[in-house]
């Protein structure tokens, strides 16, 4: 399989992937999380322990978006080298595969309109948000993600993690923004205790960031 991460694993060569650093030695692979500090926490040496650890951020909030740059910091895990691919998959599901497919020219990319058209129920409203509003929503959410939104036309380097399709949290944010376009809610102070994707809750950090952006670009609130 092509792709920089897969090639580095096959060669036993150190590399960075999203927010983590990967190193090899003596038949082992070590993954280090962001902000390692002087004495990073050592996780139990199982892929499942790693998967459990990265489900929550430093504030204890569930991470519904695996690529969000909210990985808990200050940790390290060492596993048999043969588990390097499984460890990457635990942190960033499908990321190495998408990178390899992009390198091979086989990555299927779905534009926003296609993804939105597949939605049912309340999520169908995501497709009603105008292009300017979508751009602001994308900047708000995708700007803090380790994946590059190639679905939006961005170019991804060989080392980057391409994102081929708008994710569920972005669709949810666009759904809310479509409602805010008609009736903008009052802003609230950002509250780091509000769950990451609770966009209906005043104080949600992404909600408040997007509301501010929309208020500064009134044309984004009009139908396109």
MDAnalysis code that builds the backbone (N, CA, C; Angstrom):
import MDAnalysis as mda
import numpy as np

u = mda.Universe.empty(672, n_residues=224, atom_resindex=np.repeat(np.arange(224), 3), trajectory=True)
u.add_TopologyAttr("name", ["N", "CA", "C"] * 224)
u.add_TopologyAttr("resid", np.arange(1, 225))
u.add_TopologyAttr("resname", ["UNK", "UNK", "UNK", "UNK", "UNK", "UNK", "UNK", "UNK", "UNK", "UNK", "UNK", "UNK", "UNK", "UNK", "UNK", "UNK", "UNK", "UNK", "UNK", "UNK", "UNK", "UNK", "UNK", "UNK", "UNK", "UNK", "UNK", "UNK", "UNK", "UNK", "UNK", "UNK", "UNK", "UNK", "UNK", "UNK", "UNK", "UNK", "UNK", "UNK", "UNK", "UNK", "UNK", "UNK", "UNK", "UNK", "UNK", "UNK", "UNK", "UNK", "UNK", "UNK", "UNK", "UNK", "UNK", "UNK", "UNK", "UNK", "UNK", "UNK", "UNK", "UNK", "UNK", "UNK", "UNK", "UNK", "UNK", "UNK", "UNK", "UNK", "UNK", "UNK", "UNK", "UNK", "UNK", "UNK", "UNK", "UNK", "UNK", "UNK", "UNK", "UNK", "UNK", "UNK", "UNK", "UNK", "UNK", "UNK", "UNK", "UNK", "UNK", "UNK", "UNK", "UNK", "UNK", "UNK", "UNK", "UNK", "UNK", "UNK", "UNK", "UNK", "UNK", "UNK", "UNK", "UNK", "UNK", "UNK", "UNK", "UNK", "UNK", "UNK", "UNK", "UNK", "UNK", "UNK", "UNK", "UNK", "UNK", "UNK", "UNK", "UNK", "UNK", "UNK", "UNK", "UNK", "UNK", "UNK", "UNK", "UNK", "UNK", "UNK", "UNK", "UNK", "UNK", "UNK", "UNK", "UNK", "UNK", "UNK", "UNK", "UNK", "UNK", "UNK", "UNK", "UNK", "UNK", "UNK", "UNK", "UNK", "UNK", "UNK", "UNK", "UNK", "UNK", "UNK", "UNK", "UNK", "UNK", "UNK", "UNK", "UNK", "UNK", "UNK", "UNK", "UNK", "UNK", "UNK", "UNK", "UNK", "UNK", "UNK", "UNK", "UNK", "UNK", "UNK", "UNK", "UNK", "UNK", "UNK", "UNK", "UNK", "UNK", "UNK", "UNK", "UNK", "UNK", "UNK", "UNK", "UNK", "UNK", "UNK", "UNK", "UNK", "UNK", "UNK", "UNK", "UNK", "UNK", "UNK", "UNK", "UNK", "UNK", "UNK", "UNK", "UNK", "UNK", "UNK", "UNK", "UNK", "UNK", "UNK", "UNK", "UNK", "UNK", "UNK", "UNK", "UNK", "UNK", "UNK", "UNK", "UNK", "UNK", "UNK"])
u.atoms.positions = np.array([
    [0.856, -1.196, 0.000],
    [0.000, 0.000, 0.000],
    [0.887, 1.239, 0.000],
    [0.593, 2.219, -0.871],
    [1.335, 3.458, -0.908],
    [0.899, 4.354, 0.245],
    [1.471, 5.571, 0.281],
    [1.139, 6.496, 1.353],
    [2.328, 6.655, 2.282],
    [2.605, 7.901, 2.666],
    [3.801, 8.166, 3.473],
    [3.790, 7.415, 4.795],
    [2.634, 7.359, 5.469],
    [2.575, 6.663, 6.752],
    [2.855, 5.177, 6.579],
    [2.225, 4.551, 5.567],
    [2.437, 3.126, 5.329],
    [3.881, 2.839, 4.935],
    [4.466, 3.709, 4.134],
    [5.861, 3.533, 3.736],
    [6.789, 3.650, 4.938],
    [6.511, 4.617, 5.821],
    [7.343, 4.797, 7.007],
    [7.232, 3.599, 7.938],
    [6.029, 3.060, 8.092],
    [5.846, 1.875, 8.932],
    [6.623, 0.701, 8.356],
    [6.514, 0.500, 7.055],
    [7.211, -0.619, 6.418],
    [8.728, -0.494, 6.570],
    [9.228, 0.748, 6.554],
    [10.669, 0.972, 6.656],
    [11.142, 1.114, 8.099],
    [10.197, 1.174, 9.053],
    [10.577, 1.388, 10.451],
    [11.179, 2.764, 10.665],
    [10.651, 3.755, 9.948],
    [11.190, 5.113, 9.968],
    [10.275, 6.022, 10.777],
    [10.852, 6.887, 11.578],
    [10.069, 7.808, 12.409],
    [9.294, 8.784, 11.534],
    [8.104, 9.153, 11.978],
    [7.300, 10.122, 11.251],
    [6.264, 10.732, 12.181],
    [5.663, 11.830, 11.703],
    [4.570, 12.470, 12.425],
    [3.289, 12.237, 11.652],
    [2.184, 12.139, 12.384],
    [0.900, 11.855, 11.758],
    [-0.163, 12.573, 12.559],
    [-0.748, 13.623, 11.971],
    [-1.687, 14.413, 12.756],
    [-0.990, 15.024, 13.958],
    [-1.520, 14.751, 15.137],
    [-0.948, 15.300, 16.367],
    [0.027, 14.354, 17.057],
    [0.309, 13.199, 16.468],
    [1.165, 12.230, 17.152],
    [2.495, 12.064, 16.434],
    [3.504, 11.650, 17.193],
    [4.810, 11.290, 16.649],
    [4.986, 9.790, 16.803],
    [5.582, 9.165, 15.791],
    [5.750, 7.720, 15.755],
    [7.237, 7.411, 15.584],
    [7.767, 6.537, 16.419],
    [9.179, 6.166, 16.340],
    [9.314, 4.656, 16.508],
    [10.389, 4.100, 15.943],
    [10.622, 2.659, 15.983],
    [11.976, 2.351, 16.608],
    [12.070, 1.153, 17.202],
    [13.340, 0.705, 17.754],
    [13.213, -0.651, 18.402],
    [14.137, -1.557, 18.071],
    [14.206, -2.878, 18.689],
    [12.884, -3.633, 18.600],
    [12.279, -3.585, 17.428],
    [11.046, -4.329, 17.210],
    [9.826, -3.728, 17.870],
    [9.931, -2.483, 18.309],
    [8.818, -1.825, 18.981],
    [8.478, -0.530, 18.256],
    [7.247, -0.064, 18.455],
    [6.834, 1.231, 17.953],
    [6.318, 2.046, 19.133],
    [6.704, 3.313, 19.172],
    [6.265, 4.208, 20.239],
    [5.506, 5.377, 19.642],
    [4.297, 5.593, 20.115],
    [3.490, 6.733, 19.720],
    [3.470, 7.722, 20.875],
    [3.703, 8.983, 20.563],
    [3.704, 10.033, 21.573],
    [2.654, 11.062, 21.210],
    [1.811, 11.397, 22.172],
    [0.754, 12.358, 21.937],
    [1.259, 13.782, 21.982],
    [0.378, 14.750, 21.728],
    [0.793, 16.157, 21.738],
    [1.195, 16.622, 23.128],
    [2.015, 17.669, 23.158],
    [2.462, 18.289, 24.411],
    [2.979, 17.239, 25.386],
    [4.044, 16.499, 24.988],
    [4.504, 15.385, 25.836],
    [5.024, 15.805, 27.194],
    [5.580, 17.006, 27.326],
    [6.097, 17.432, 28.629],
    [7.319, 16.628, 29.048],
    [7.708, 16.783, 30.291],
    [8.917, 16.117, 30.775],
    [8.676, 14.655, 31.129],
    [7.497, 14.337, 31.593],
    [7.218, 12.961, 32.019],
    [5.847, 12.549, 31.494],
    [5.764, 12.206, 30.198],
    [4.460, 11.822, 29.654],
    [3.937, 10.560, 30.320],
    [2.621, 10.484, 30.414],
    [1.976, 9.307, 30.988],
    [2.173, 8.120, 30.059],
    [2.528, 6.975, 30.604],
    [2.690, 5.761, 29.816],
    [1.398, 4.964, 29.856],
    [0.818, 4.740, 28.706],
    [-0.423, 3.979, 28.620],
    [-0.153, 2.489, 28.646],
    [-1.151, 1.722, 29.069],
    [-1.040, 0.268, 28.986],
    [-0.755, -0.133, 27.550],
    [0.072, -1.147, 27.388],
    [0.572, -1.510, 26.066],
    [-0.417, -2.359, 25.269],
    [-1.593, -1.781, 24.997],
    [-2.569, -2.443, 24.141],
    [-3.207, -1.397, 23.230],
    [-3.590, -1.824, 22.047],
    [-4.266, -0.919, 21.128],
    [-5.585, -0.441, 21.722],
    [-6.282, -1.307, 22.431],
    [-7.560, -0.933, 23.030],
    [-7.366, 0.156, 24.086],
    [-6.283, 0.090, 24.868],
    [-6.016, 1.138, 25.854],
    [-5.803, 2.476, 25.162],
    [-5.111, 2.456, 24.033],
    [-4.913, 3.678, 23.256],
    [-6.241, 4.200, 22.728],
    [-7.055, 3.307, 22.189],
    [-8.352, 3.710, 21.640],
    [-9.221, 4.345, 22.733],
    [-9.222, 3.760, 23.907],
    [-10.011, 4.323, 25.016],
    [-9.492, 5.703, 25.406],
    [-8.172, 5.844, 25.435],
    [-7.569, 7.085, 25.919],
    [-7.894, 8.261, 25.014],
    [-7.900, 8.048, 23.710],
    [-8.089, 9.170, 22.787],
    [-9.569, 9.499, 22.546],
    [-10.464, 8.799, 23.209],
    [-11.894, 9.108, 23.062],
    [-12.278, 10.402, 23.747],
    [-11.447, 10.864, 24.675],
    [-11.781, 12.044, 25.472],
    [-10.624, 13.037, 25.455],
    [-10.965, 14.332, 25.516],
    [-9.920, 15.346, 25.514],
    [-9.424, 15.623, 26.931],
    [-8.564, 16.609, 27.065],
    [-7.984, 16.913, 28.375],
    [-9.026, 17.400, 29.381],
    [-10.178, 17.853, 28.888],
    [-11.242, 18.312, 29.775],
    [-12.235, 17.208, 30.094],
    [-11.979, 16.022, 29.581],
    [-12.880, 14.908, 29.822],
    [-14.066, 14.863, 28.895],
    [-14.060, 15.688, 27.833],
    [-15.175, 15.712, 26.888],
    [-14.982, 14.643, 25.821],
    [-16.067, 13.965, 25.465],
    [-16.015, 12.970, 24.407],
    [-15.608, 13.626, 23.095],
    [-14.793, 12.924, 22.310],
    [-14.297, 13.445, 21.033],
    [-15.049, 12.762, 19.878],
    [-16.130, 13.369, 19.375],
    [-16.873, 12.744, 18.283],
    [-16.171, 12.867, 16.937],
    [-15.161, 13.742, 16.858],
    [-14.417, 13.952, 15.620],
    [-12.983, 13.511, 15.860],
    [-12.615, 12.348, 15.306],
    [-11.296, 11.781, 15.603],
    [-10.150, 12.668, 15.143],
    [-10.370, 13.443, 14.063],
    [-9.304, 14.292, 13.559],
    [-9.155, 15.612, 14.285],
    [-10.095, 15.959, 15.154],
    [-10.022, 17.247, 15.861],
    [-8.710, 17.342, 16.633],
    [-8.126, 18.521, 16.592],
    [-6.865, 18.734, 17.319],
    [-7.143, 18.942, 18.804],
    [-7.812, 17.949, 19.375],
    [-8.170, 17.959, 20.794],
    [-7.683, 16.679, 21.479],
    [-6.715, 16.004, 20.855],
    [-6.191, 14.801, 21.498],
    [-5.685, 15.143, 22.896],
    [-5.915, 14.268, 23.867],
    [-5.339, 14.518, 25.188],
    [-3.824, 14.562, 25.069],
    [-3.208, 15.401, 25.855],
    [-1.758, 15.567, 25.769],
    [-1.005, 14.784, 26.823],
    [0.298, 14.726, 26.630],
    [1.173, 14.163, 27.651],
    [1.088, 12.667, 27.833],
    [1.101, 11.892, 26.743],
    [1.047, 10.436, 26.872],
    [1.987, 9.772, 25.876],
    [2.271, 8.528, 26.157],
    [3.132, 7.727, 25.289],
    [2.698, 6.270, 25.404],
    [2.823, 5.535, 24.316],
    [2.524, 4.104, 24.346],
    [3.529, 3.378, 23.478],
    [4.007, 2.241, 23.946],
    [4.956, 1.414, 23.197],
    [4.335, 0.046, 22.975],
    [4.356, -0.377, 21.709],
    [3.730, -1.626, 21.288],
    [4.678, -2.399, 20.388],
    [4.400, -3.673, 20.144],
    [5.165, -4.382, 19.119],
    [5.036, -3.655, 17.781],
    [6.117, -3.605, 17.015],
    [6.125, -2.857, 15.760],
    [5.032, -3.326, 14.802],
    [4.662, -4.599, 14.883],
    [3.638, -5.116, 13.972],
    [2.265, -4.480, 14.219],
    [2.102, -3.797, 15.348],
    [0.826, -3.163, 15.670],
    [0.806, -1.669, 15.321],
    [1.825, -1.209, 14.620],
    [1.896, 0.226, 14.298],
    [0.675, 0.675, 13.508],
    [0.296, -0.082, 12.497],
    [-0.866, 0.288, 11.688],
    [-2.145, 0.298, 12.498],
    [-2.312, -0.689, 13.368],
    [-3.508, -0.755, 14.204],
    [-3.555, 0.414, 15.186],
    [-2.386, 0.835, 15.661],
    [-2.337, 1.967, 16.583],
    [-2.750, 3.256, 15.884],
    [-2.264, 3.467, 14.661],
    [-2.685, 4.644, 13.902],
    [-4.186, 4.619, 13.669],
    [-4.705, 3.450, 13.351],
    [-6.139, 3.314, 13.097],
    [-6.948, 3.635, 14.348],
    [-6.423, 3.314, 15.522],
    [-7.124, 3.592, 16.769],
    [-7.242, 5.090, 17.015],
    [-6.223, 5.838, 16.599],
    [-6.231, 7.288, 16.813],
    [-6.968, 8.010, 15.691],
    [-6.655, 7.636, 14.458],
    [-7.231, 8.284, 13.278],
    [-7.821, 7.224, 12.343],
    [-9.045, 6.782, 12.586],
    [-9.647, 5.745, 11.747],
    [-9.632, 6.122, 10.263],
    [-9.209, 5.176, 9.430],
    [-9.180, 5.274, 7.969],
    [-8.171, 6.286, 7.442],
    [-7.459, 6.981, 8.302],
    [-6.570, 8.043, 7.842],
    [-5.431, 7.514, 6.977],
    [-4.772, 6.442, 7.422],
    [-3.672, 5.889, 6.635],
    [-4.187, 5.345, 5.304],
    [-5.369, 4.734, 5.317],
    [-5.963, 4.228, 4.079],
    [-6.260, 5.373, 3.118],
    [-6.859, 6.447, 3.608],
    [-7.175, 7.582, 2.750],
    [-5.900, 8.212, 2.195],
    [-4.871, 8.276, 3.005],
    [-3.604, 8.823, 2.525],
    [-3.035, 7.959, 1.411],
    [-3.101, 6.642, 1.598],
    [-2.602, 5.718, 0.583],
    [-3.441, 5.802, -0.696],
    [-4.756, 5.904, -0.553],
    [-5.614, 6.021, -1.727],
    [-5.351, 7.320, -2.472],
    [-5.106, 8.397, -1.742],
    [-4.788, 9.662, -2.392],
    [-3.489, 9.549, -3.178],
    [-2.496, 8.862, -2.609],
    [-1.227, 8.684, -3.306],
    [-1.393, 7.852, -4.567],
    [-2.328, 6.904, -4.522],
    [-2.561, 6.029, -5.668],
    [-3.552, 6.616, -6.663],
    [-4.168, 7.740, -6.303],
    [-5.149, 8.355, -7.181],
    [-6.489, 7.666, -7.179],
    [-6.786, 6.893, -6.123],
    [-8.043, 6.147, -6.064],
    [-8.983, 6.642, -4.970],
    [-8.623, 7.734, -4.303],
    [-9.475, 8.242, -3.225],
    [-10.750, 8.825, -3.808],
    [-11.894, 8.332, -3.335],
    [-13.170, 8.864, -3.816],
    [-13.552, 10.069, -2.976],
    [-13.658, 11.206, -3.631],
    [-13.969, 12.462, -2.952],
    [-15.415, 12.852, -3.251],
    [-16.170, 13.152, -2.201],
    [-17.577, 13.551, -2.361],
    [-17.725, 15.026, -2.011],
    [-18.155, 15.861, -2.941],
    [-18.378, 17.272, -2.612],
    [-19.508, 17.429, -1.601],
    [-19.551, 18.600, -0.968],
    [-20.520, 18.839, 0.098],
    [-21.950, 18.595, -0.368],
    [-22.290, 19.070, -1.561],
    [-23.668, 18.938, -2.040],
    [-24.088, 17.474, -2.117],
    [-23.179, 16.614, -2.526],
    [-23.506, 15.188, -2.616],
    [-23.740, 14.592, -1.235],
    [-22.867, 14.939, -0.301],
    [-23.016, 14.418, 1.057],
    [-24.294, 14.938, 1.708],
    [-24.576, 16.230, 1.534],
    [-25.765, 16.815, 2.131],
    [-27.039, 16.207, 1.543],
    [-27.006, 15.877, 0.247],
    [-28.192, 15.326, -0.409],
    [-28.542, 13.939, 0.109],
    [-27.584, 13.257, 0.717],
    [-27.843, 11.917, 1.253],
    [-28.476, 11.955, 2.634],
    [-28.521, 13.129, 3.250],
    [-29.003, 13.217, 4.624],
    [-30.518, 13.101, 4.692],
    [-30.999, 12.626, 5.811],
    [-32.426, 12.477, 6.043],
    [-32.819, 13.198, 7.334],
    [-34.107, 13.440, 7.491],
    [-34.593, 14.064, 8.714],
    [-34.038, 15.455, 8.903],
    [-33.739, 15.787, 10.139],
    [-33.310, 17.151, 10.470],
    [-31.974, 17.509, 9.843],
    [-31.168, 16.508, 9.466],
    [-29.863, 16.807, 8.886],
    [-29.961, 17.308, 7.446],
    [-31.122, 17.142, 6.821],
    [-31.271, 17.653, 5.457],
    [-31.118, 19.170, 5.410],
    [-31.385, 19.834, 6.528],
    [-31.273, 21.296, 6.571],
    [-29.845, 21.767, 6.356],
    [-28.858, 20.889, 6.547],
    [-27.461, 21.286, 6.325],
    [-27.258, 21.760, 4.893],
    [-27.988, 21.147, 3.947],
    [-27.852, 21.516, 2.550],
    [-28.486, 22.842, 2.200],
    [-29.248, 23.427, 3.126],
    [-29.906, 24.704, 2.865],
    [-28.999, 25.895, 3.153],
    [-27.873, 25.644, 3.808],
    [-26.960, 26.742, 4.126],
    [-26.254, 27.202, 2.860],
    [-26.192, 28.518, 2.657],
    [-25.573, 29.054, 1.451],
    [-24.065, 28.808, 1.452],
    [-23.443, 29.008, 0.298],
    [-22.025, 28.690, 0.127],
    [-21.135, 29.493, 1.071],
    [-21.453, 30.781, 1.258],
    [-20.637, 31.602, 2.149],
    [-20.726, 31.096, 3.586],
    [-21.928, 30.717, 3.992],
    [-22.098, 30.168, 5.333],
    [-21.360, 28.854, 5.498],
    [-21.396, 28.007, 4.473],
    [-20.659, 26.738, 4.531],
    [-19.170, 26.977, 4.665],
    [-18.674, 27.986, 3.947],
    [-17.241, 28.283, 4.036],
    [-16.858, 28.693, 5.446],
    [-17.711, 29.484, 6.092],
    [-17.428, 29.897, 7.466],
    [-17.501, 28.711, 8.425],
    [-18.488, 27.836, 8.216],
    [-18.602, 26.649, 9.055],
    [-17.388, 25.748, 8.872],
    [-16.964, 25.589, 7.620],
    [-15.788, 24.757, 7.352],
    [-14.547, 25.346, 8.013],
    [-14.374, 26.664, 7.897],
    [-13.214, 27.287, 8.527],
    [-13.238, 27.090, 10.038],
    [-14.423, 27.162, 10.624],
    [-14.564, 27.022, 12.072],
    [-14.222, 25.618, 12.533],
    [-14.768, 24.602, 11.854],
    [-14.572, 23.221, 12.298],
    [-13.299, 22.614, 11.713],
    [-13.166, 22.677, 10.405],
    [-12.030, 22.019, 9.750],
    [-10.707, 22.701, 10.068],
    [-10.766, 23.986, 10.446],
    [-9.541, 24.683, 10.821],
    [-8.882, 24.111, 12.057],
    [-9.637, 23.364, 12.842],
    [-9.083, 22.733, 14.040],
    [-9.009, 21.232, 13.919],
    [-8.903, 20.737, 12.683],
    [-8.859, 19.288, 12.441],
    [-7.535, 18.917, 11.788],
    [-7.029, 17.746, 12.107],
    [-5.763, 17.274, 11.552],
    [-5.903, 16.797, 10.114],
    [-7.132, 16.627, 9.639],
    [-7.352, 16.171, 8.272],
    [-7.551, 17.370, 7.341],
    [-7.125, 17.225, 6.103],
    [-7.254, 18.282, 5.104],
    [-8.510, 18.038, 4.277],
    [-9.458, 18.985, 4.247],
    [-10.732, 18.759, 3.555],
    [-10.584, 18.846, 2.029],
    [-10.111, 17.781, 1.429],
    [-9.982, 17.765, -0.030],
    [-11.358, 17.784, -0.691],
    [-12.407, 17.401, 0.036],
    [-13.768, 17.468, -0.497],
    [-14.159, 18.912, -0.810],
    [-13.482, 19.869, -0.160],
    [-13.774, 21.287, -0.379],
    [-12.813, 21.910, -1.382],
    [-11.981, 21.087, -2.009],
    [-11.053, 21.596, -3.014],
    [-9.681, 21.932, -2.493],
    [-9.412, 21.705, -1.202],
    [-8.078, 21.978, -0.675],
    [-7.096, 20.912, -1.144],
    [-5.846, 21.319, -1.325],
    [-4.807, 20.380, -1.733],
    [-4.131, 19.803, -0.501],
    [-3.892, 18.510, -0.516],
    [-3.242, 17.836, 0.608],
    [-1.844, 17.396, 0.193],
    [-0.857, 17.674, 1.009],
    [0.502, 17.215, 0.742],
    [0.577, 15.708, 0.929],
    [1.680, 15.126, 0.526],
    [1.850, 13.679, 0.664],
    [1.849, 13.246, 2.125],
    [2.246, 14.146, 3.020],
    [2.288, 13.818, 4.450],
    [0.958, 14.070, 5.147],
    [0.057, 14.782, 4.483],
    [-1.207, 15.166, 5.113],
    [-2.190, 13.998, 5.151],
    [-3.210, 14.157, 5.979],
    [-4.309, 13.190, 6.043],
    [-5.479, 13.791, 5.273],
    [-5.805, 13.263, 4.104],
    [-6.912, 13.845, 3.336],
    [-8.267, 13.447, 3.899],
    [-9.204, 14.380, 3.866],
    [-10.583, 14.101, 4.273],
    [-11.435, 14.122, 3.015],
    [-11.999, 12.983, 2.613],
    [-12.700, 12.929, 1.334],
    [-14.153, 13.349, 1.356],
    [-14.706, 13.595, 2.555],
    [-16.145, 13.853, 2.633],
    [-16.457, 14.644, 3.894],
    [-17.423, 15.548, 3.804],
    [-17.836, 16.320, 4.977],
    [-18.285, 15.374, 6.084],
    [-17.809, 15.623, 7.297],
    [-18.096, 14.733, 8.419],
    [-19.429, 15.060, 9.076],
    [-19.868, 14.169, 9.948],
    [-21.120, 14.365, 10.672],
    [-21.152, 15.640, 11.500],
    [-20.094, 15.934, 12.284],
    [-20.116, 17.178, 13.051],
    [-20.232, 18.428, 12.171],
    [-19.594, 18.426, 10.992],
    [-19.722, 19.593, 10.118],
    [-21.147, 19.721, 9.595],
    [-21.756, 18.608, 9.217],
    [-23.145, 18.654, 8.762],
    [-24.058, 19.177, 9.869],
    [-23.806, 18.750, 11.103],
    [-24.608, 19.231, 12.230],
    [-24.414, 20.727, 12.438],
    [-23.173, 21.188, 12.303],
    [-22.906, 22.613, 12.468],
    [-23.584, 23.424, 11.357],
    [-23.548, 22.918, 10.129],
    [-24.216, 23.600, 9.016],
    [-25.736, 23.604, 9.202],
    [-26.254, 22.516, 9.759],
    [-27.692, 22.472, 10.035],
    [-28.089, 23.577, 10.999],
    [-27.315, 23.734, 12.062],
    [-27.618, 24.794, 13.024],
    [-27.441, 26.167, 12.386],
    [-26.381, 26.328, 11.589],
    [-26.120, 27.627, 10.971],
    [-27.240, 28.020, 10.016],
    [-27.857, 27.034, 9.366],
    [-28.990, 27.325, 8.481],
    [-30.151, 27.900, 9.288],
    [-30.334, 27.422, 10.505],
    [-31.386, 27.962, 11.383],
    [-31.006, 29.357, 11.869],
    [-29.732, 29.540, 12.221],
    [-29.280, 30.831, 12.730],
    [-29.396, 31.914, 11.667],
    [-29.312, 31.527, 10.402],
    [-29.421, 32.485, 9.311],
    [-30.764, 33.219, 9.391],
    [-31.823, 32.483, 9.690],
    [-33.160, 33.084, 9.790],
    [-33.353, 33.810, 11.117],
    [-32.872, 33.204, 12.209],
    [-33.029, 33.800, 13.537],
    [-31.728, 33.664, 14.306],
    [-30.806, 34.592, 14.138],
    [-29.522, 34.496, 14.847],
    [-29.742, 34.539, 16.365],
    [-29.271, 33.540, 17.094],
    [-29.431, 33.564, 18.556],
    [-28.425, 34.534, 19.179],
    [-28.680, 34.989, 20.389],
    [-27.716, 35.887, 21.037],
    [-26.443, 35.132, 21.370],
    [-25.304, 35.817, 21.325],
    [-24.047, 35.144, 21.681],
    [-23.985, 34.848, 23.175],
    [-23.106, 33.940, 23.515],
    [-22.882, 33.584, 24.921],
    [-21.379, 33.430, 25.130],
    [-20.902, 33.583, 26.343],
    [-19.471, 33.394, 26.601],
    [-19.080, 31.943, 26.314],
    [-17.970, 31.723, 25.628],
    [-17.512, 30.346, 25.392],
    [-17.305, 29.605, 26.701],
    [-17.750, 28.375, 26.729],
    [-17.678, 27.544, 27.935],
    [-16.995, 26.226, 27.564],
    [-15.766, 26.047, 28.024],
    [-15.002, 24.843, 27.703],
    [-15.601, 23.574, 28.256],
    [-16.599, 23.684, 29.108],
    [-17.228, 22.495, 29.652],
    [-18.336, 21.946, 28.782],
    [-18.782, 22.724, 27.788],
    [-19.842, 22.262, 26.890],
    [-19.249, 21.241, 25.916],
    [-19.932, 20.118, 25.693],
    [-19.412, 19.107, 24.775],
    [-19.045, 19.678, 23.408],
    [-18.060, 19.066, 22.777],
    [-17.480, 19.549, 21.526],
    [-18.519, 19.814, 20.452],
    [-19.454, 18.891, 20.263],
    [-20.414, 18.997, 19.156],
    [-21.816, 19.396, 19.612],
    [-21.944, 19.969, 20.794],
    [-23.254, 20.406, 21.281],
    [-23.541, 21.793, 20.727],
    [-23.751, 21.866, 19.410],
    [-23.872, 23.163, 18.743],
    [-25.163, 23.898, 19.085],
    [-26.136, 23.215, 19.622],
    [-27.389, 23.857, 20.021],
    [-27.272, 24.515, 21.388],
    [-26.165, 24.242, 22.088],
    [-26.011, 24.724, 23.459],
    [-25.227, 26.033, 23.500],
    [-25.821, 27.095, 24.054],
    [-25.074, 28.344, 24.212],
    [-23.775, 28.101, 24.984],
    [-22.711, 28.717, 24.503],
    [-21.418, 28.542, 25.145],
    [-20.536, 27.531, 24.448],
    [-21.121, 26.672, 23.603],
    [-20.290, 25.756, 22.829],
    [-19.270, 26.575, 22.039],
    [-18.003, 26.205, 22.143],
    [-16.942, 27.043, 21.592],
    [-17.051, 27.216, 20.076],
    [-17.361, 26.152, 19.357],
    [-17.486, 26.254, 17.907],
    [-18.727, 27.051, 17.526],
    [-19.799, 26.837, 18.257],
    [-21.033, 27.609, 18.020],
    [-20.757, 29.104, 18.132],
    [-20.116, 29.504, 19.232],
    [-19.888, 30.923, 19.466],
    [-18.917, 31.506, 18.442],
    [-17.927, 30.732, 18.031],
    [-16.986, 31.196, 17.007],
    [-17.701, 31.421, 15.685],
    [-18.550, 30.470, 15.294],
    [-19.260, 30.601, 14.023],
    [-20.285, 31.727, 14.078],
    [-21.002, 31.858, 15.184],
    [-21.974, 32.955, 15.305],
    [-21.289, 34.307, 15.132],
    [-20.101, 34.441, 15.712],
    [-19.362, 35.694, 15.584],
    [-18.951, 35.918, 14.135],
    [-18.486, 34.873, 13.471],
    [-18.087, 34.996, 12.066],
    [-19.272, 35.374, 11.192],
    [-20.403, 34.763, 11.432],
    [-21.604, 35.073, 10.653],
    [-22.074, 36.506, 10.894],
    [-21.947, 36.966, 12.121],
    [-22.385, 38.326, 12.430],
    [-21.509, 39.363, 11.742],
    [-20.254, 39.001, 11.474],
    [-19.335, 39.921, 10.801],
    [-19.436, 39.828, 9.290],
    [-20.165, 38.836, 8.799],
    [-20.347, 38.656, 7.359],
    [-21.833, 38.466, 7.099],
    [-22.633, 39.531, 7.200],
    [-24.091, 39.415, 7.080],
    [-24.545, 38.721, 5.802],
    [-23.776, 38.914, 4.709],
    [-24.197, 38.298, 3.445],
    [-24.227, 36.794, 3.535],
    [-23.445, 36.229, 4.466],
    [-23.429, 34.784, 4.629],
    [-24.742, 34.274, 5.195],
    [-25.523, 35.166, 5.786],
    [-26.782, 34.748, 6.386],
    [-27.939, 34.801, 5.382],
    [-27.659, 35.327, 4.197],
    [-28.709, 35.406, 3.183],
    [-28.649, 34.191, 2.292],
    [-29.774, 33.822, 1.732],
    [-29.813, 32.664, 0.861],
    [-28.976, 32.926, -0.388],
    [-28.219, 31.859, -0.795],
    [-27.385, 31.994, -1.976],
    [-28.004, 31.249, -3.119],
])
